[in-house]
Amino acid sequence: MSAYADTSFLLSYFGQDAKTLLAHEYASGWTEPPRIAWTPFGELEFRNAARALVFSGKLDLAGLAAIEARVREDLRGDILTRRTLPAGSHYRTAETISAAHTIRLGVRTLDLLHIAAAQTLEARKFLSFDLRQREFAVRCGLHVLPERAATTP
């Protein structure tokens, strides 16, 4: 598996927000499709976050349908690939990460679960626009991208 993307990257990549251009700029540099892991956990969080954007008025139902269509297209193509997470292993990894970091860093559970998923799937790249998530992923030894995201507001 070459890449794992958290919800902040995926919402920008599939949707329309302040980081969409940066997500597409980063993707235009792919010399081969990244085969980003699409797990049941990641799918649930992504879809729930997209629906929450509708609730908050930041996305309308047509925009939600367009995002869902792009996801389906990329699942048929070379961008996303369905992967399962062995639940026992994924949660044990998350617990180990929590024990090592949460007392000092106040790590959020969903951030823990994304890092644990990336590690469980042996992802070489971790894609995120969430500053706290990016910093935490680096502390956990992941190669975080896109690089420009660290300096872009």
C-alpha positions, 0 to 999 in steps of 0.5 A: 500500500503506498498511501493512506489519506485522512478525511481532511485530505479526502474532503479537499480532494473530492470536494470544493474547499480552501485546500482543493487546489492544493490537493489537486496540485499534489495529485497532478504530480503523481507519476503512478496512481497512489492507490490510497487505502479506502477502509470501512473506518475511513469511508464511514468517517469521510461520508459522515464528515461530508454529510456534516458539511451539508448539515452546517450549510457548507455543502448542498445535496448536489455537492454531496452527490458529486463527491459520492460520484467522484469517490465511486469513480476513483474506486473503479480507477487507480486512485482508491483501493478497498482495504480491510483493517484487522480490527483487533490489530488496528485497535491494539496499534491505536492503544499502543500509540495512545499509551505513548502519546496521548498524555503529553499531546492530547491526541483525539481518538479519530486521529489515533485511529487514522495513524493506526490504520496507516501503520497497520496497512504499512502505508508509505505516505500519509496524506493530510491537511489537518495540522495537528494530525500532520504533526502527530503523524510525523511523531509516529514516524510517518512520511506526511504529504503534501509538503506545501500543506505545512506552510499553506494557511 
